[in-house]
Amino acid sequence: MKIAIASTDGLTVNEHFGKAKKFSIYNAAPPTFDLIAEQEIEPYSTGQKEHAFDEARFQEVARVLTGCEKVFVTKIGDEPALALKAMGIEPVVYSGAIKDIAL
């Protein structure tokens, strides 16, 4: 299964979807997680708490998540979560070690 993880350290899921500057893409078959790519992006969030859904910014992030079945983040807004689901990507809110993810 191909998954994406929002992580600042490569060891833990520790980043909000909108603040992520990169996503780590893995082939996952727990307990094995094989890193296949590090995708740097412009964060989706503009830094404003009440920003409107921005389709163009979202599409830039979504482009690097294409082909993933799940994306693991510590937090995600309702609209980006719905947009990911519409693409067939399940957003998973999780905080902790990557090696402890259960699929």
N, C-alpha and C positions, 0 to 999 in steps of 0.2 A: 504494500500500500504506500502510495506517495503522499507525504504530509509536509506541511510547512509549519515552522515554529518561529515565533517572535522572541528572540533572545539577544541580550547584549553581551553575554559571556560564553555562549555555546554549550553551556552545561545545564542551564535552567530556562524554563519558560518564565520570563520576567518582564515582558513588555506589553503595553496596551497596543491594540491593533492600529489605532490612529497615530501613535507616537513612534512606531517601529521605523527604523532607518534601514533595516535589512530583515530578510526572512531566510532562515536556514531550511533548505529542502532536503528531505530524507526519504530513502526507501526504508520503510519500517516493517519489521516483523519481530515484535518484542520477543526476547530481550535484545534483539539486534536493531540498531539504528545506524544505517550507513548514510553518511553525509554525501550528497551528490552535487550540491551547489549552495553558494552563498549569494543571495540576490539583494544588492543594495538598491534602495528606492528613496524617492522624496517622500517623507511622511505624509500620510493622508490628512492628518489634522493640521489646521493652520495655527493652532495654539489657543484659539478662542474657544471658551467653554461652550457657547451656544452657536456654533457654526452650522450652517445649513449643509445638507448632503450635497457634495460636489461630485457630479458624475465624472467629470474629466480627471480629477485627482484620484477618484476611486478606480477608474479604468487603468491608470498607471500602476497602481498597486495590484489590481486584479490580474494584470498581464503576467506578473511574476508568479502568481499562484495557479495559473492555468495548468490543469493536469493533476492537481492535488485533490485528494478526497476530503482532507480535513486540514484546518489551520488552528493551531493552538496559540492562544493569547491570554493575557491576564484579564483583559476587559475589552469589550467591543460595543459600539453603539447599535441601537436597534436597526437603523437603516442600512449601515454597512453589513450587518449580519444577514438581513433579508436579501440584500443584493448578492452576497456570497452564496446563500442557499439557492437562489435563482440560477446561479452558475453551476450548481451541483457540488458546492464545497461546503462542508459542515464546519461552522465555527465552534470551537470547543474552548470554554473558559476554564483555564487550569493554571495553577501556579505551583511550580516545584521542579524537581529534577527531570530532565528529558528521559533519562534511563528508567524512570519509574512510571512513564506513561503506559497506560493500559488501553489498548485499542478495542 
